[in-house]
Amino acid sequence: MPEALPKPYNYLFRKGGRRAGSGLLFRIFAWQEGAAIITPKATGQPIEIPVTRLFVERLDKRSPVRYYDISSRQVQAQLFGYLQSHTFIGRTFAVDAHGFKPSKQFSLRVMPESLGGIA
């Protein structure tokens, strides 16, 4: 397992179900792979999970947040190619949620930078 990321954690949560829709828009400047310890409510036992920390600029509205921690393995897999090849530069990203827990699914939307965000 990768080295633990420094706290504080800032997980990117998206509401699912009927309120699901477009996720926040952001541009990635840098990223870091690591791990975090979480305690699921179902078991009450701490476990270590892989986390990708994205250093971002929000494009849909101003925000003091400088990074988001992504724990969704599906979104991490979708991001992997962009991060490894540095092709995240010049693109706008959004994370969407679909459905309800425990089967909620997340997806990544990728757009050319000229199509996303505020001017």
Backbone as XML, in Angstrom:
<?xml version="1.0"?>
<chain id="A" units="angstrom">
  <residue number="1" name="MET">
    <atom name="N" x="0.863" y="-1.181" z="0.000"/>
    <atom name="CA" x="0.000" y="0.000" z="0.000"/>
    <atom name="C" x="0.901" y="1.234" z="0.000"/>
  </residue>
  <residue number="2" name="PRO">
    <atom name="N" x="0.512" y="2.274" z="-0.729"/>
    <atom name="CA" x="1.304" y="3.512" z="-0.753"/>
    <atom name="C" x="1.385" y="4.163" z="0.629"/>
  </residue>
  <residue number="3" name="GLU">
    <atom name="N" x="2.274" y="5.122" z="0.737"/>
    <atom name="CA" x="2.452" y="5.867" z="1.977"/>
    <atom name="C" x="1.203" y="6.692" z="2.294"/>
  </residue>
  <residue number="4" name="ALA">
    <atom name="N" x="0.924" y="6.859" z="3.576"/>
    <atom name="CA" x="-0.258" y="7.622" z="4.006"/>
    <atom name="C" x="-0.122" y="9.085" z="3.601"/>
  </residue>
  <residue number="5" name="LEU">
    <atom name="N" x="-1.208" y="9.647" z="3.098"/>
    <atom name="CA" x="-1.229" y="11.070" z="2.758"/>
    <atom name="C" x="-1.332" y="11.886" z="4.035"/>
  </residue>
  <residue number="6" name="PRO">
    <atom name="N" x="-0.723" y="13.067" z="4.062"/>
    <atom name="CA" x="-0.844" y="13.906" z="5.252"/>
    <atom name="C" x="-2.271" y="14.424" z="5.419"/>
  </residue>
  <residue number="7" name="LYS">
    <atom name="N" x="-2.710" y="14.552" z="6.668"/>
    <atom name="CA" x="-4.027" y="15.108" z="6.966"/>
    <atom name="C" x="-3.936" y="16.618" z="6.867"/>
  </residue>
  <residue number="8" name="PRO">
    <atom name="N" x="-5.019" y="17.323" z="6.695"/>
    <atom name="CA" x="-6.407" y="16.851" z="6.722"/>
    <atom name="C" x="-6.811" y="16.263" z="5.376"/>
  </residue>
  <residue number="9" name="TYR">
    <atom name="N" x="-7.761" y="15.324" z="5.427"/>
    <atom name="CA" x="-8.317" y="14.755" z="4.213"/>
    <atom name="C" x="-9.473" y="15.633" z="3.763"/>
  </residue>
  <residue number="10" name="ASN">
    <atom name="N" x="-9.627" y="15.745" z="2.466"/>
    <atom name="CA" x="-10.707" y="16.535" z="1.896"/>
    <atom name="C" x="-11.352" y="15.689" z="0.789"/>
  </residue>
  <residue number="11" name="TYR">
    <atom name="N" x="-12.190" y="14.741" z="1.207"/>
    <atom name="CA" x="-12.799" y="13.824" z="0.250"/>
    <atom name="C" x="-13.811" y="14.543" z="-0.620"/>
  </residue>
  <residue number="12" name="LEU">
    <atom name="N" x="-13.821" y="14.170" z="-1.883"/>
    <atom name="CA" x="-14.788" y="14.717" z="-2.825"/>
    <atom name="C" x="-16.044" y="13.863" z="-2.739"/>
  </residue>
  <residue number="13" name="PHE">
    <atom name="N" x="-17.079" y="14.394" z="-2.094"/>
    <atom name="CA" x="-18.357" y="13.705" z="-1.953"/>
    <atom name="C" x="-19.326" y="14.254" z="-2.981"/>
  </residue>
  <residue number="14" name="ARG">
    <atom name="N" x="-20.100" y="13.378" z="-3.569"/>
    <atom name="CA" x="-21.137" y="13.783" z="-4.498"/>
    <atom name="C" x="-22.433" y="13.132" z="-4.056"/>
  </residue>
  <residue number="15" name="LYS">
    <atom name="N" x="-23.503" y="13.915" z="-4.039"/>
    <atom name="CA" x="-24.816" y="13.356" z="-3.729"/>
    <atom name="C" x="-25.285" y="12.557" z="-4.929"/>
  </residue>
  <residue number="16" name="GLY">
    <atom name="N" x="-25.938" y="11.442" z="-4.649"/>
    <atom name="CA" x="-26.466" y="10.615" z="-5.726"/>
    <atom name="C" x="-27.974" y="10.717" z="-5.780"/>
  </residue>
  <residue number="17" name="GLY">
    <atom name="N" x="-28.584" y="9.762" z="-6.435"/>
    <atom name="CA" x="-30.036" y="9.690" z="-6.492"/>
    <atom name="C" x="-30.653" y="10.799" z="-7.318"/>
  </residue>
  <residue number="18" name="ARG">
    <atom name="N" x="-31.817" y="11.261" z="-6.886"/>
    <atom name="CA" x="-32.551" y="12.269" z="-7.650"/>
    <atom name="C" x="-31.803" y="13.596" z="-7.725"/>
  </residue>
  <residue number="19" name="ARG">
    <atom name="N" x="-30.934" y="13.868" z="-6.767"/>
    <atom name="CA" x="-30.186" y="15.128" z="-6.775"/>
    <atom name="C" x="-28.892" y="15.019" z="-7.575"/>
  </residue>
  <residue number="20" name="ALA">
    <atom name="N" x="-28.638" y="13.855" z="-8.110"/>
    <atom name="CA" x="-27.406" y="13.671" z="-8.881"/>
    <atom name="C" x="-27.431" y="14.568" z="-10.097"/>
  </residue>
  <residue number="21" name="GLY">
    <atom name="N" x="-26.305" y="14.859" z="-10.582"/>
    <atom name="CA" x="-26.221" y="15.712" z="-11.759"/>
    <atom name="C" x="-24.779" y="16.076" z="-11.995"/>
  </residue>
  <residue number="22" name="SER">
    <atom name="N" x="-24.590" y="17.225" z="-12.558"/>
    <atom name="CA" x="-23.248" y="17.662" z="-12.881"/>
    <atom name="C" x="-22.445" y="17.890" z="-11.620"/>
  </residue>
  <residue number="23" name="GLY">
    <atom name="N" x="-21.259" y="17.351" z="-11.602"/>
    <atom name="CA" x="-20.362" y="17.575" z="-10.480"/>
    <atom name="C" x="-19.626" y="18.884" z="-10.642"/>
  </residue>
  <residue number="24" name="LEU">
    <atom name="N" x="-18.897" y="19.253" z="-9.617"/>
    <atom name="CA" x="-18.119" y="20.483" z="-9.700"/>
    <atom name="C" x="-17.075" y="20.369" z="-10.801"/>
  </residue>
  <residue number="25" name="LEU">
    <atom name="N" x="-16.759" y="21.485" z="-11.394"/>
    <atom name="CA" x="-15.762" y="21.523" z="-12.470"/>
    <atom name="C" x="-14.429" y="21.965" z="-11.889"/>
  </residue>
  <residue number="26" name="PHE">
    <atom name="N" x="-13.366" y="21.281" z="-12.302"/>
    <atom name="CA" x="-12.046" y="21.641" z="-11.785"/>
    <atom name="C" x="-10.961" y="21.335" z="-12.808"/>
  </residue>
  <residue number="27" name="ARG">
    <atom name="N" x="-9.844" y="22.022" z="-12.620"/>
    <atom name="CA" x="-8.636" y="21.830" z="-13.407"/>
    <atom name="C" x="-7.594" y="21.237" z="-12.461"/>
  </residue>
  <residue number="28" name="ILE">
    <atom name="N" x="-6.876" y="20.230" z="-12.919"/>
    <atom name="CA" x="-5.853" y="19.565" z="-12.103"/>
    <atom name="C" x="-4.492" y="20.192" z="-12.400"/>
  </residue>
  <residue number="29" name="PHE">
    <atom name="N" x="-3.772" y="20.547" z="-11.326"/>
    <atom name="CA" x="-2.408" y="21.067" z="-11.469"/>
    <atom name="C" x="-1.358" y="20.034" z="-11.099"/>
  </residue>
  <residue number="30" name="ALA">
    <atom name="N" x="-1.660" y="19.208" z="-10.123"/>
    <atom name="CA" x="-0.717" y="18.189" z="-9.662"/>
    <atom name="C" x="-1.517" y="17.097" z="-8.966"/>
  </residue>
  <residue number="31" name="TRP">
    <atom name="N" x="-0.858" y="15.980" z="-8.674"/>
    <atom name="CA" x="-1.541" y="14.880" z="-8.010"/>
    <atom name="C" x="-0.535" y="14.072" z="-7.207"/>
  </residue>
  <residue number="32" name="GLN">
    <atom name="N" x="-1.079" y="13.264" z="-6.304"/>
    <atom name="CA" x="-0.252" y="12.458" z="-5.414"/>
    <atom name="C" x="-1.036" y="11.199" z="-5.060"/>
  </residue>
  <residue number="33" name="GLU">
    <atom name="N" x="-0.383" y="10.051" z="-5.142"/>
    <atom name="CA" x="-1.014" y="8.802" z="-4.723"/>
    <atom name="C" x="-0.639" y="8.530" z="-3.281"/>
  </residue>
  <residue number="34" name="GLY">
    <atom name="N" x="-1.553" y="7.940" z="-2.552"/>
    <atom name="CA" x="-1.272" y="7.619" z="-1.168"/>
    <atom name="C" x="-2.351" y="6.725" z="-0.597"/>
  </residue>
  <residue number="35" name="ALA">
    <atom name="N" x="-2.443" y="6.725" z="0.715"/>
    <atom name="CA" x="-3.419" y="5.898" z="1.414"/>
    <atom name="C" x="-4.010" y="6.692" z="2.567"/>
  </residue>
  <residue number="36" name="ALA">
    <atom name="N" x="-5.149" y="6.229" z="3.039"/>
    <atom name="CA" x="-5.806" y="6.836" z="4.199"/>
    <atom name="C" x="-6.434" y="5.724" z="5.020"/>
  </residue>
  <residue number="37" name="ILE">
    <atom name="N" x="-6.564" y="5.960" z="6.304"/>
    <atom name="CA" x="-7.237" y="5.019" z="7.195"/>
    <atom name="C" x="-8.670" y="5.505" z="7.389"/>
  </residue>
  <residue number="38" name="ILE">
    <atom name="N" x="-9.631" y="4.628" z="7.111"/>
    <atom name="CA" x="-11.041" y="4.944" z="7.343"/>
    <atom name="C" x="-11.639" y="3.875" z="8.240"/>
  </residue>
  <residue number="39" name="THR">
    <atom name="N" x="-12.754" y="4.188" z="8.864"/>
    <atom name="CA" x="-13.470" y="3.225" z="9.701"/>
    <atom name="C" x="-14.904" y="3.124" z="9.184"/>
  </residue>
  <residue number="40" name="PRO">
    <atom name="N" x="-15.190" y="2.087" z="8.380"/>
    <atom name="CA" x="-16.548" y="1.930" z="7.867"/>
    <atom name="C" x="-17.554" y="1.710" z="8.993"/>
  </residue>
  <residue number="41" name="LYS">
    <atom name="N" x="-18.740" y="2.311" z="8.845"/>
    <atom name="CA" x="-19.788" y="2.155" z="9.861"/>
    <atom name="C" x="-20.211" y="0.699" z="10.001"/>
  </residue>
  <residue number="42" name="ALA">
    <atom name="N" x="-20.229" y="-0.039" z="8.893"/>
    <atom name="CA" x="-20.718" y="-1.418" z="8.904"/>
    <atom name="C" x="-19.875" y="-2.330" z="9.786"/>
  </residue>
  <residue number="43" name="THR">
    <atom name="N" x="-18.553" y="-2.154" z="9.766"/>
    <atom name="CA" x="-17.677" y="-3.053" z="10.515"/>
    <atom name="C" x="-17.106" y="-2.422" z="11.778"/>
  </residue>
  <residue number="44" name="GLY">
    <atom name="N" x="-16.913" y="-1.116" z="11.764"/>
    <atom name="CA" x="-16.309" y="-0.447" z="12.907"/>
    <atom name="C" x="-14.813" y="-0.697" z="13.028"/>
  </residue>
  <residue number="45" name="GLN">
    <atom name="N" x="-14.237" y="-1.402" z="12.041"/>
    <atom name="CA" x="-12.805" y="-1.718" z="12.065"/>
    <atom name="C" x="-12.056" y="-0.816" z="11.083"/>
  </residue>
  <residue number="46" name="PRO">
    <atom name="N" x="-10.969" y="-0.185" z="11.521"/>
    <atom name="CA" x="-10.194" y="0.676" z="10.615"/>
    <atom name="C" x="-9.557" y="-0.142" z="9.491"/>
  </residue>
  <residue number="47" name="ILE">
    <atom name="N" x="-9.598" y="0.416" z="8.289"/>
    <atom name="CA" x="-8.935" y="-0.193" z="7.145"/>
    <atom name="C" x="-8.186" y="0.877" z="6.373"/>
  </residue>
  <residue number="48" name="GLU">
    <atom name="N" x="-7.169" y="0.455" z="5.631"/>
    <atom name="CA" x="-6.387" y="1.369" z="4.811"/>
    <atom name="C" x="-6.900" y="1.273" z="3.373"/>
  </residue>
  <residue number="49" name="ILE">
    <atom name="N" x="-7.155" y="2.426" z="2.751"/>
    <atom name="CA" x="-7.650" y="2.456" z="1.378"/>
    <atom name="C" x="-6.737" y="3.310" z="0.514"/>
  </residue>
  <residue number="50" name="PRO">
    <atom name="N" x="-6.666" y="3.014" z="-0.797"/>
    <atom name="CA" x="-5.898" y="3.875" z="-1.697"/>
    <atom name="C" x="-6.651" y="5.176" z="-1.960"/>
  </residue>
  <residue number="51" name="VAL">
    <atom name="N" x="-5.916" y="6.277" z="-1.998"/>
    <atom name="CA" x="-6.500" y="7.601" z="-2.221"/>
    <atom name="C" x="-5.613" y="8.348" z="-3.210"/>
  </residue>
  <residue number="52" name="THR">
    <atom name="N" x="-6.257" y="9.050" z="-4.129"/>
    <atom name="CA" x="-5.531" y="9.935" z="-5.051"/>
    <atom name="C" x="-5.862" y="11.367" z="-4.669"/>
  </residue>
  <residue number="53" name="ARG">
    <atom name="N" x="-4.842" y="12.144" z="-4.349"/>
    <atom name="CA" x="-5.032" y="13.559" z="-3.994"/>
    <atom name="C" x="-4.799" y="14.394" z="-5.251"/>
  </residue>
  <residue number="54" name="LEU">
    <atom name="N" x="-5.822" y="15.159" z="-5.614"/>
    <atom name="CA" x="-5.750" y="16.037" z="-6.777"/>
    <atom name="C" x="-5.630" y="17.478" z="-6.312"/>
  </residue>
  <residue number="55" name="PHE">
    <atom name="N" x="-4.602" y="18.166" z="-6.740"/>
    <atom name="CA" x="-4.441" y="19.586" z="-6.452"/>
    <atom name="C" x="-5.132" y="20.325" z="-7.593"/>
  </residue>
  <residue number="56" name="VAL">
    <atom name="N" x="-6.157" y="21.108" z="-7.247"/>
    <atom name="CA" x="-7.079" y="21.613" z="-8.264"/>
    <atom name="C" x="-7.360" y="23.101" z="-8.125"/>
  </residue>
  <residue number="57" name="GLU">
    <atom name="N" x="-7.962" y="23.624" z="-9.193"/>
    <atom name="CA" x="-8.590" y="24.936" z="-9.178"/>
    <atom name="C" x="-10.037" y="24.708" z="-9.591"/>
  </residue>
  <residue number="58" name="ARG">
    <atom name="N" x="-10.971" y="25.135" z="-8.748"/>
    <atom name="CA" x="-12.388" y="25.033" z="-9.100"/>
    <atom name="C" x="-12.683" y="26.012" z="-10.220"/>
  </residue>
  <residue number="59" name="LEU">
    <atom name="N" x="-13.471" y="25.582" z="-11.186"/>
    <atom name="CA" x="-13.818" y="26.438" z="-12.313"/>
    <atom name="C" x="-15.274" y="26.883" z="-12.286"/>
  </residue>
  <residue number="60" name="ASP">
    <atom name="N" x="-16.112" y="26.182" z="-11.524"/>
    <atom name="CA" x="-17.529" y="26.530" z="-11.500"/>
    <atom name="C" x="-17.839" y="27.618" z="-10.486"/>
  </residue>
  <residue number="61" name="LYS">
    <atom name="N" x="-17.030" y="27.730" z="-9.434"/>
    <atom name="CA" x="-17.176" y="28.811" z="-8.461"/>
    <atom name="C" x="-15.884" y="28.933" z="-7.667"/>
  </residue>
  <residue number="62" name="ARG">
    <atom name="N" x="-15.699" y="30.068" z="-7.044"/>
    <atom name="CA" x="-14.490" y="30.288" z="-6.242"/>
    <atom name="C" x="-14.531" y="29.416" z="-5.000"/>
  </residue>
  <residue number="63" name="SER">
    <atom name="N" x="-13.367" y="28.895" z="-4.620"/>
    <atom name="CA" x="-13.293" y="28.021" z="-3.459"/>
    <atom name="C" x="-11.888" y="28.097" z="-2.861"/>
  </residue>
  <residue number="64" name="PRO">
    <atom name="N" x="-11.788" y="28.081" z="-1.526"/>
    <atom name="CA" x="-10.470" y="28.073" z="-0.902"/>
    <atom name="C" x="-9.820" y="26.686" z="-0.919"/>
  </residue>
  <residue number="65" name="VAL">
    <atom name="N" x="-10.573" y="25.670" z="-1.327"/>
    <atom name="CA" x="-10.059" y="24.297" z="-1.339"/>
    <atom name="C" x="-8.978" y="24.171" z="-2.405"/>
  </residue>
  <residue number="66" name="ARG">
    <atom name="N" x="-7.826" y="23.640" z="-2.012"/>
    <atom name="CA" x="-6.697" y="23.493" z="-2.928"/>
    <atom name="C" x="-6.515" y="22.056" z="-3.402"/>
  </residue>
  <residue number="67" name="TYR">
    <atom name="N" x="-7.138" y="21.098" z="-2.708"/>
    <atom name="CA" x="-7.032" y="19.703" z="-3.157"/>
    <atom name="C" x="-8.267" y="18.926" z="-2.744"/>
  </residue>
  <residue number="68" name="TYR">
    <atom name="N" x="-8.519" y="17.859" z="-3.508"/>
    <atom name="CA" x="-9.572" y="16.900" z="-3.183"/>
    <atom name="C" x="-8.943" y="15.519" z="-3.129"/>
  </residue>
  <residue number="69" name="ASP">
    <atom name="N" x="-9.415" y="14.710" z="-2.186"/>
    <atom name="CA" x="-8.971" y="13.331" z="-2.072"/>
    <atom name="C" x="-10.035" y="12.437" z="-2.693"/>
  </residue>
  <residue number="70" name="ILE">
    <atom name="N" x="-9.620" y="11.611" z="-3.646"/>
    <atom name="CA" x="-10.525" y="10.726" z="-4.367"/>
    <atom name="C" x="-10.321" y="9.307" z="-3.850"/>
  </residue>
  <residue number="71" name="SER">
    <atom name="N" x="-11.386" y="8.722" z="-3.271"/>
    <atom name="CA" x="-11.298" y="7.350" z="-2.763"/>
    <atom name="C" x="-12.039" y="6.357" z="-3.644"/>
  </residue>
  <residue number="72" name="SER">
    <atom name="N" x="-12.844" y="6.832" z="-4.589"/>
    <atom name="CA" x="-13.571" y="5.952" z="-5.492"/>
    <atom name="C" x="-12.589" y="5.252" z="-6.433"/>
  </residue>
  <residue number="73" name="ARG">
    <atom name="N" x="-12.559" y="3.929" z="-6.374"/>
    <atom name="CA" x="-11.630" y="3.189" z="-7.245"/>
    <atom name="C" x="-11.996" y="3.346" z="-8.710"/>
  </residue>
  <residue number="74" name="GLN">
    <atom name="N" x="-13.289" y="3.491" z="-8.986"/>
    <atom name="CA" x="-13.727" y="3.670" z="-10.371"/>
    <atom name="C" x="-13.199" y="4.991" z="-10.931"/>
  </residue>
  <residue number="75" name="VAL">
    <atom name="N" x="-13.325" y="6.064" z="-10.164"/>
    <atom name="CA" x="-12.831" y="7.368" z="-10.621"/>
    <atom name="C" x="-11.300" y="7.356" z="-10.682"/>
  </residue>
  <residue number="76" name="GLN">
    <atom name="N" x="-10.648" y="6.708" z="-9.720"/>
    <atom name="CA" x="-9.189" y="6.613" z="-9.759"/>
    <atom name="C" x="-8.734" y="5.915" z="-11.042"/>
  </residue>
  <residue number="77" name="ALA">
    <atom name="N" x="-9.426" y="4.841" z="-11.414"/>
    <atom name="CA" x="-9.071" y="4.109" z="-12.634"/>
    <atom name="C" x="-9.285" y="4.978" z="-13.867"/>
  </residue>
  <residue number="78" name="GLN">
    <atom name="N" x="-10.368" y="5.753" z="-13.884"/>
    <atom name="CA" x="-10.634" y="6.631" z="-15.022"/>
    <atom name="C" x="-9.606" y="7.761" z="-15.108"/>
  </residue>
  <residue number="79" name="LEU">
    <atom name="N" x="-9.104" y="8.225" z="-13.969"/>
    <atom name="CA" x="-8.113" y="9.304" z="-13.945"/>
    <atom name="C" x="-6.706" y="8.822" z="-14.285"/>
  </residue>
  <residue number="80" name="PHE">
    <atom name="N" x="-6.410" y="7.564" z="-14.021"/>
    <atom name="CA" x="-5.049" y="7.034" z="-14.061"/>
    <atom name="C" x="-4.298" y="7.381" z="-15.356"/>
  </residue>
  <residue number="81" name="GLY">
    <atom name="N" x="-4.921" y="7.149" z="-16.501"/>
    <atom name="CA" x="-4.246" y="7.429" z="-17.770"/>
    <atom name="C" x="-3.900" y="8.894" z="-17.947"/>
  </residue>
  <residue number="82" name="TYR">
    <atom name="N" x="-4.813" y="9.771" z="-17.564"/>
    <atom name="CA" x="-4.557" y="11.210" z="-17.665"/>
    <atom name="C" x="-3.414" y="11.631" z="-16.745"/>
  </residue>
  <residue number="83" name="LEU">
    <atom name="N" x="-3.385" y="11.076" z="-15.536"/>
    <atom name="CA" x="-2.365" y="11.461" z="-14.563"/>
    <atom name="C" x="-0.993" y="10.921" z="-14.953"/>
  </residue>
  <residue number="84" name="GLN">
    <atom name="N" x="-0.929" y="9.652" z="-15.345"/>
    <atom name="CA" x="0.356" y="9.029" z="-15.693"/>
    <atom name="C" x="0.991" y="9.672" z="-16.925"/>
  </residue>
  <residue number="85" name="SER">
    <atom name="N" x="0.165" y="10.057" z="-17.897"/>
    <atom name="CA" x="0.694" y="10.615" z="-19.147"/>
    <atom name="C" x="0.732" y="12.145" z="-19.147"/>
  </residue>
  <residue number="86" name="HIS">
    <atom name="N" x="0.321" y="12.751" z="-18.042"/>
    <atom name="CA" x="0.273" y="14.216" z="-17.897"/>
    <atom name="C" x="-0.656" y="14.873" z="-18.919"/>
  </residue>
  <residue number="87" name="THR">
    <atom name="N" x="-1.632" y="14.136" z="-19.418"/>
    <atom name="CA" x="-2.584" y="14.716" z="-20.365"/>
    <atom name="C" x="-3.759" y="15.370" z="-19.645"/>
  </residue>
  <residue number="88" name="PHE">
    <atom name="N" x="-3.673" y="15.517" z="-18.316"/>
    <atom name="CA" x="-4.692" y="16.266" z="-17.570"/>
    <atom name="C" x="-4.550" y="17.765" z="-17.824"/>
  </residue>
  <residue number="89" name="ILE">
    <atom name="N" x="-3.392" y="18.177" z="-18.308"/>
    <atom name="CA" x="-3.147" y="19.589" z="-18.602"/>
    <atom name="C" x="-4.000" y="19.988" z="-19.810"/>
  </residue>
  <residue number="90" name="GLY">
    <atom name="N" x="-4.725" y="21.108" z="-19.672"/>
    <atom name="CA" x="-5.565" y="21.586" z="-20.758"/>
    <atom name="C" x="-6.939" y="20.933" z="-20.800"/>
  </residue>
  <residue number="91" name="ARG">
    <atom name="N" x="-7.316" y="20.250" z="-19.711"/>
    <atom name="CA" x="-8.624" y="19.597" z="-19.655"/>
    <atom name="C" x="-9.364" y="20.026" z="-18.388"/>
  </residue>
  <residue number="92" name="THR">
    <atom name="N" x="-10.678" y="19.962" z="-18.468"/>
    <atom name="CA" x="-11.553" y="20.234" z="-17.337"/>
    <atom name="C" x="-12.195" y="18.916" z="-16.922"/>
  </residue>
  <residue number="93" name="PHE">
    <atom name="N" x="-12.306" y="18.693" z="-15.613"/>
    <atom name="CA" x="-12.845" y="17.440" z="-15.081"/>
    <atom name="C" x="-14.050" y="17.711" z="-14.193"/>
  </residue>
  <residue number="94" name="ALA">
    <atom name="N" x="-14.915" y="16.705" z="-14.101"/>
    <atom name="CA" x="-16.042" y="16.729" z="-13.172"/>
    <atom name="C" x="-16.291" y="15.291" z="-12.722"/>
  </residue>
  <residue number="95" name="VAL">
    <atom name="N" x="-16.704" y="15.119" z="-11.459"/>
    <atom name="CA" x="-17.059" y="13.813" z="-10.924"/>
    <atom name="C" x="-18.553" y="13.829" z="-10.637"/>
  </residue>
  <residue number="96" name="ASP">
    <atom name="N" x="-19.272" y="12.851" z="-11.199"/>
    <atom name="CA" x="-20.716" y="12.741" z="-11.017"/>
    <atom name="C" x="-21.040" y="11.487" z="-10.214"/>
  </residue>
  <residue number="97" name="ALA">
    <atom name="N" x="-22.169" y="11.513" z="-9.503"/>
    <atom name="CA" x="-22.644" y="10.362" z="-8.734"/>
    <atom name="C" x="-23.984" y="9.919" z="-9.303"/>
  </residue>
  <residue number="98" name="HIS">
    <atom name="N" x="-24.201" y="8.605" z="-9.322"/>
    <atom name="CA" x="-25.438" y="8.032" z="-9.849"/>
    <atom name="C" x="-25.937" y="6.965" z="-8.894"/>
  </residue>
  <residue number="99" name="GLY">
    <atom name="N" x="-27.193" y="7.063" z="-8.474"/>
    <atom name="CA" x="-27.776" y="6.049" z="-7.606"/>
    <atom name="C" x="-27.628" y="6.381" z="-6.133"/>
  </residue>
  <residue number="100" name="PHE">
    <atom name="N" x="-27.943" y="5.391" z="-5.307"/>
    <atom name="CA" x="-27.931" y="5.535" z="-3.851"/>
    <atom name="C" x="-26.974" y="4.523" z="-3.230"/>
  </residue>
  <residue number="101" name="LYS">
    <atom name="N" x="-26.502" y="4.824" z="-2.003"/>
    <atom name="CA" x="-25.697" y="3.850" z="-1.265"/>
    <atom name="C" x="-26.533" y="2.605" z="-1.052"/>
  </residue>
  <residue number="102" name="PRO">
    <atom name="N" x="-26.005" y="1.443" z="-1.003"/>
    <atom name="CA" x="-24.587" y="1.086" z="-1.111"/>
    <atom name="C" x="-24.125" y="0.847" z="-2.542"/>
  </residue>
  <residue number="103" name="SER">
    <atom name="N" x="-25.002" y="1.030" z="-3.515"/>
    <atom name="CA" x="-24.615" y="0.749" z="-4.896"/>
    <atom name="C" x="-24.362" y="2.010" z="-5.714"/>
  </residue>
  <residue number="104" name="LYS">
    <atom name="N" x="-24.163" y="3.140" z="-5.056"/>
    <atom name="CA" x="-23.891" y="4.398" z="-5.758"/>
    <atom name="C" x="-22.631" y="4.244" z="-6.605"/>
  </residue>
  <residue number="105" name="GLN">
    <atom name="N" x="-22.698" y="4.741" z="-7.831"/>
    <atom name="CA" x="-21.568" y="4.687" z="-8.755"/>
    <atom name="C" x="-21.111" y="6.102" z="-9.083"/>
  </residue>
  <residue number="106" name="PHE">
    <atom name="N" x="-19.822" y="6.255" z="-9.280"/>
    <atom name="CA" x="-19.239" y="7.541" z="-9.636"/>
    <atom name="C" x="-18.657" y="7.458" z="-11.038"/>
  </residue>
  <residue number="107" name="SER">
    <atom name="N" x="-18.675" y="8.573" z="-11.729"/>
    <atom name="CA" x="-18.071" y="8.612" z="-13.059"/>
    <atom name="C" x="-17.334" y="9.932" z="-13.243"/>
  </residue>
  <residue number="108" name="LEU">
    <atom name="N" x="-16.400" y="9.906" z="-14.155"/>
    <atom name="CA" x="-15.564" y="11.068" z="-14.448"/>
    <atom name="C" x="-15.949" y="11.617" z="-15.817"/>
  </residue>
  <residue number="109" name="ARG">
    <atom name="N" x="-16.157" y="12.922" z="-15.882"/>
    <atom name="CA" x="-16.358" y="13.591" z="-17.163"/>
    <atom name="C" x="-15.111" y="14.406" z="-17.467"/>
  </residue>
  <residue number="110" name="VAL">
    <atom name="N" x="-14.678" y="14.363" z="-18.716"/>
    <atom name="CA" x="-13.484" y="15.079" z="-19.141"/>
    <atom name="C" x="-13.849" y="15.911" z="-20.366"/>
  </residue>
  <residue number="111" name="MET">
    <atom name="N" x="-13.481" y="17.202" z="-20.317"/>
    <atom name="CA" x="-13.777" y="18.116" z="-21.420"/>
    <atom name="C" x="-12.530" y="18.926" z="-21.755"/>
  </residue>
  <residue number="112" name="PRO">
    <atom name="N" x="-12.429" y="19.375" z="-23.011"/>
    <atom name="CA" x="-11.357" y="20.325" z="-23.309"/>
    <atom name="C" x="-11.534" y="21.558" z="-22.432"/>
  </residue>
  <residue number="113" name="GLU">
    <atom name="N" x="-10.463" y="22.169" z="-22.012"/>
    <atom name="CA" x="-10.538" y="23.298" z="-21.075"/>
    <atom name="C" x="-11.399" y="24.441" z="-21.602"/>
  </residue>
  <residue number="114" name="SER">
    <atom name="N" x="-11.459" y="24.628" z="-22.890"/>
    <atom name="CA" x="-12.224" y="25.729" z="-23.449"/>
    <atom name="C" x="-13.727" y="25.536" z="-23.264"/>
  </residue>
  <residue number="115" name="LEU">
    <atom name="N" x="-14.193" y="24.299" z="-22.980"/>
    <atom name="CA" x="-15.617" y="24.038" z="-22.832"/>
    <atom name="C" x="-16.091" y="24.038" z="-21.382"/>
  </residue>
  <residue number="116" name="GLY">
    <atom name="N" x="-15.194" y="24.013" z="-20.426"/>
    <atom name="CA" x="-15.609" y="23.922" z="-19.033"/>
    <atom name="C" x="-15.285" y="25.173" z="-18.253"/>
  </residue>
  <residue number="117" name="GLY">
    <atom name="N" x="-16.012" y="25.355" z="-17.168"/>
    <atom name="CA" x="-15.677" y="26.406" z="-16.231"/>
    <atom name="C" x="-16.232" y="27.769" z="-16.588"/>
  </residue>
  <residue number="118" name="ILE">
    <atom name="N" x="-15.780" y="28.731" z="-15.789"/>
    <atom name="CA" x="-16.216" y="30.113" z="-15.977"/>
    <atom name="C" x="-15.132" y="30.879" z="-16.705"/>
  </residue>
  <residue number="119" name="ALA">
    <atom name="N" x="-15.517" y="31.821" z="-17.472"/>
    <atom name="CA" x="-14.533" y="32.589" z="-18.243"/>
    <atom name="C" x="-13.926" y="33.699" z="-17.419"/>
  </residue>
</chain>
